[in-house]
Amino acid sequence: GTFLQAESEIAAINMVLGASAAGARAMTSSSGPGISLKQEGISYMASDELPALIVNISRTGPGLGGIAASQGDYFQATKGGGHGDYRTIVLAPYSVQEMYDLTIKGFDLADKYRMPVMILADSVLGQMKEPVAIGSRKKSTAIKKDWALTGCEGRRPHVIKSLYLDGDKSIEHNWKLAKKYQKIQKNEVMCEIKDCIDADLILIAFGSAARIAKTSIEMAREKGIKAGMLRPITLFPFPNQQIKDLSKDIRNILVVEQNTGQMVEDVLISVSENTRVTFYGKPTGNVLEAEEIFWQIEKCMNKIKTK
């Protein structure tokens, strides 16, 4: 592979756009304001249907923020952070092993659907050291890119563009993208479900917050509290159906995030009727602790008992 140090975040994303258009596998990474600066290029790539991997090791904000862990970029990542009506596939690892595995998966999904894929992690994972199994992992899948701009000798030239001045063609293009996102929602959801068979409460968290919350679930079980967990691995596509199915039998959900409440909105539109959804968040600065999440589990269960 080839590594390039770009002069700016804007230059970096446009280098990725050009490399992808020529058929190369390309990625870029940044955090905070750097990802914001890349949004115009990501929007162009979504419309151009160009595959790429963007890694966001998110940190505190808004504005300049700081270097502490945060999950405040959820909306930006999952709802299309740039201009226009588009989405990116968003993968949320919670370990160094998953950072490696989901990077491979991300490149494959980008090529499969011809679109940008984002890995949304945070500074906890970005600074973590853990053993990683590399040799035993599945190799990435190569997909023929017969659309790439590789020179048109002996064939008609390929055209990659995002400009559609004709209204009907613009509508057609946007519906084409929308149908692709619907297909992704149907086929590419990934989540981990743990200890939910007999649970009275489900905790939903992603990324490093989910890693910490797993310990909280173990603490609750040791105290006789039947708590389970659902961890979205894909934030888009979001596991709406899996949450809805679980909430038919388990009416109490605790959503934990390292922000002021973002993923909780997707949970609220996923649950069945009469499901109690409680949010607990810690926006920026200090990392969530297993004990404080456990206290929130106890608090939720006490409310159930007093009903």
C-alpha positions in Angstrom: 0.0 0.0 0.0 0.9 3.7 -0.2 0.7 6.2 2.7 0.3 9.9 2.0 0.5 12.7 4.6 -1.9 15.3 3.2 -1.6 19.0 3.9 -5.1 19.2 5.3 -8.2 17.2 6.1 -9.9 18.6 3.0 -7.0 17.6 0.8 -7.0 14.1 2.4 -10.6 13.3 1.6 -10.3 14.5 -1.9 -7.2 12.4 -2.4 -9.3 9.4 -1.3 -12.0 10.4 -3.7 -9.5 10.5 -6.6 -7.9 7.2 -5.7 -11.2 5.5 -5.3 -12.4 6.8 -8.7 -9.3 5.2 -10.2 -10.2 1.9 -8.7 -7.9 1.8 -5.7 -8.9 0.9 -2.2 -8.5 4.0 -0.1 -9.1 5.2 3.4 -8.5 8.2 5.6 -8.8 8.9 9.3 -9.2 11.9 11.7 -11.2 13.0 14.7 -13.4 15.9 15.8 -13.1 19.0 13.5 -11.0 17.0 11.1 -14.0 14.7 10.3 -16.2 17.8 10.0 -13.9 19.2 7.3 -14.1 15.9 5.4 -17.9 16.0 5.2 -18.2 17.7 1.8 -15.9 15.1 0.2 -17.8 12.3 1.9 -21.1 13.7 0.5 -19.5 13.8 -3.0 -18.3 10.2 -2.7 -21.8 9.1 -1.6 -23.4 10.7 -4.6 -20.6 9.5 -7.0 -21.0 6.0 -5.5 -17.3 5.7 -4.7 -16.2 3.2 -2.0 -13.9 4.3 0.8 -13.2 3.8 4.4 -13.2 6.7 6.8 -12.1 6.2 10.4 -13.3 8.6 13.1 -11.6 8.3 16.4 -14.1 10.7 18.0 -13.2 13.1 20.8 -14.9 15.7 22.8 -16.7 18.7 21.3 -18.5 20.7 20.0 -16.1 23.2 18.6 -12.4 22.6 19.3 -13.4 20.4 22.3 -10.6 18.2 23.8 -8.9 14.9 23.4 -11.0 12.9 25.9 -13.3 10.1 24.8 -16.8 11.0 23.5 -19.6 9.5 21.4 -20.9 12.9 20.4 -20.4 12.2 16.7 -23.2 9.6 16.5 -25.7 12.0 14.7 -23.0 13.2 12.3 -21.9 9.7 11.4 -25.3 7.9 11.1 -27.5 10.6 9.6 -25.2 11.8 6.8 -22.9 14.5 8.1 -22.6 16.5 4.9 -25.1 18.1 2.6 -27.7 16.2 0.7 -29.9 13.1 1.2 -27.4 10.3 1.8 -26.1 7.8 4.4 -22.8 6.0 5.1 -22.5 2.5 6.6 -21.3 3.0 10.2 -19.4 0.3 12.1 -18.8 0.6 15.9 -16.0 -1.5 17.3 -15.6 -2.1 21.0 -12.2 -3.8 21.1 -8.8 -3.6 19.3 -9.7 -6.9 17.7 -12.9 -5.5 16.3 -11.0 -2.4 15.1 -9.0 -4.8 12.9 -11.8 -7.0 11.9 -14.2 -4.2 11.1 -11.6 -2.4 9.0 -11.5 -5.5 6.7 -15.3 -5.7 6.8 -15.6 -2.0 6.1 -13.5 -2.2 2.9 -15.6 -5.1 1.7 -18.9 -3.4 2.4 -17.7 -0.2 0.7 -16.8 -2.1 -2.4 -20.0 -4.2 -2.3 -22.3 -1.2 -2.2 -20.1 1.4 -3.8 -20.3 3.9 -0.9 -18.3 5.4 2.0 -18.1 3.3 5.2 -17.2 4.9 8.5 -15.6 3.3 11.5 -16.8 5.2 14.6 -14.6 4.6 17.6 -13.3 7.0 20.3 -10.1 7.9 22.1 -10.5 5.0 24.6 -10.1 2.5 21.8 -7.7 4.7 19.8 -5.2 4.6 22.7 -5.8 1.0 23.7 -3.3 -1.9 23.4 -4.6 -5.5 23.2 -3.5 -8.7 21.6 -5.0 -9.1 18.1 -5.3 -12.4 16.1 -4.4 -11.5 12.5 -3.4 -14.7 10.7 -6.6 -16.6 11.4 -8.9 -13.9 10.2 -10.9 -14.1 6.9 -9.1 -12.3 4.1 -10.8 -9.4 2.4 -12.9 -10.0 -0.7 -11.8 -8.5 -4.0 -14.6 -7.1 -6.2 -14.1 -6.2 -9.8 -14.5 -2.5 -10.3 -15.6 -2.2 -13.9 -16.8 1.3 -13.3 -13.4 2.8 -12.4 -11.7 5.5 -14.4 -8.7 3.5 -15.7 -8.5 4.8 -19.2 -11.0 4.2 -22.0 -8.9 2.6 -24.7 -11.0 0.0 -26.5 -14.2 0.9 -24.7 -16.7 3.7 -24.0 -15.5 6.1 -21.3 -16.8 5.8 -17.8 -18.4 8.8 -16.2 -18.5 9.4 -12.4 -20.4 12.5 -11.3 -22.7 13.9 -8.7 -24.2 16.8 -10.8 -27.7 16.2 -12.2 -29.2 19.5 -13.6 -32.1 17.6 -15.1 -34.8 17.4 -12.4 -36.1 14.0 -13.3 -32.5 12.5 -13.5 -31.7 14.0 -10.1 -34.9 12.4 -8.6 -34.0 9.1 -10.2 -30.5 9.2 -8.8 -31.6 10.0 -5.3 -34.1 7.2 -5.3 -31.4 4.9 -6.6 -29.3 5.8 -3.5 -32.3 5.4 -1.2 -33.1 1.9 -2.5 -29.5 1.0 -1.9 -29.7 2.1 1.7 -32.9 0.2 2.2 -31.2 -3.0 0.9 -28.3 -2.3 3.4 -30.9 -1.9 6.2 -32.4 -5.3 5.3 -29.2 -7.3 4.8 -26.2 -5.8 6.8 -27.4 -5.3 10.4 -24.9 -6.6 13.0 -25.4 -6.6 16.7 -24.4 -8.6 19.8 -27.2 -9.8 22.1 -26.1 -11.1 25.6 -28.1 -12.5 28.5 -31.5 -11.4 27.2 -33.4 -14.7 27.3 -34.5 -14.3 31.0 -33.8 -10.5 31.3 -36.1 -8.0 33.0 -34.1 -5.1 31.6 -32.0 -4.6 28.5 -29.1 -2.2 28.4 -28.3 -0.8 24.9 -24.8 0.7 24.3 -22.2 0.8 21.6 -18.4 1.1 21.3 -16.4 1.7 24.4 -19.5 2.4 26.5 -20.8 -1.1 25.7 -17.4 -2.6 26.8 -17.8 -0.9 30.2 -21.5 -1.8 30.4 -20.7 -5.5 30.0 -19.0 -5.4 33.4 -22.1 -3.6 34.8 -24.3 -6.4 33.5 -22.1 -9.0 35.2 -22.3 -7.0 38.4 -26.1 -6.9 38.1 -26.3 -10.6 37.6 -24.2 -11.2 40.6 -26.7 -9.2 42.6 -29.6 -11.2 41.3 -30.8 -8.6 38.8 -31.7 -10.2 35.5 -30.1 -7.7 33.1 -29.1 -8.3 29.5 -27.5 -6.2 26.8 -27.8 -5.5 23.1 -24.8 -3.9 21.4 -25.2 -2.4 18.0 -22.1 -3.2 15.8 -23.6 -1.4 12.8 -25.0 2.0 13.8 -26.3 2.4 10.3 -27.9 0.1 9.5 -29.4 0.2 13.0 -30.8 -3.0 14.6 -34.4 -1.6 14.8 -36.1 -4.9 14.3 -33.9 -6.7 16.8 -34.7 -4.1 19.4 -38.4 -4.2 18.6 -38.5 -8.0 18.9 -36.8 -7.9 22.3 -39.0 -5.1 23.6 -42.1 -7.2 23.0 -41.2 -9.3 26.0 -38.8 -7.1 27.9 -40.4 -3.8 28.6 -37.6 -1.9 30.3 -34.6 -0.6 28.4 -31.6 1.5 29.6 -29.6 3.3 26.9 -26.1 4.3 27.9 -24.0 6.7 25.8 -20.9 8.8 26.2 -22.9 11.9 25.1 -26.1 13.8 26.0 -28.4 11.4 24.1 -28.2 10.5 20.4 -28.5 6.8 19.8 -31.4 6.8 22.3 -33.5 8.5 19.6 -33.1 5.5 17.3 -34.0 3.2 20.2 -37.2 5.1 20.9 -38.4 4.7 17.3 -37.6 1.0 17.4 -39.3 -0.2 20.6 -42.8 -1.7 20.9 -45.6 0.1 22.6 -45.5 0.5 26.4 -41.8 0.0 26.6 -40.1 2.2 29.2 -36.8 3.7 27.8 -34.4 5.4 30.2 -31.3 7.3 29.1 -28.1 7.7 31.0 -25.2 9.6 29.5 -21.9 11.3 30.3 -21.0 14.0 27.8 -17.2 14.4 27.3 -14.4 14.7 29.8 -14.5 11.6 32.1 -15.0 8.0 30.9 -18.1 6.1 32.1 -17.5 3.7 35.0 -19.0 0.3 35.4 -20.2 1.1 38.9 -22.2 4.2 37.9 -23.9 2.2 35.1 -24.7 -0.6 37.6 -26.3 2.1 39.8 -28.5 3.2 36.9 -29.5 -0.5 36.4 -30.5 -0.7 40.1 -32.4 2.6 39.8 -34.4 1.4 36.8 -35.2 -1.9 38.6 -36.4 -0.1 41.7 -38.8 2.0 39.6 -40.2 -1.2 38.2 -40.8 -2.6 41.7 -42.5 0.5 42.9 -45.0 0.5 40.0 
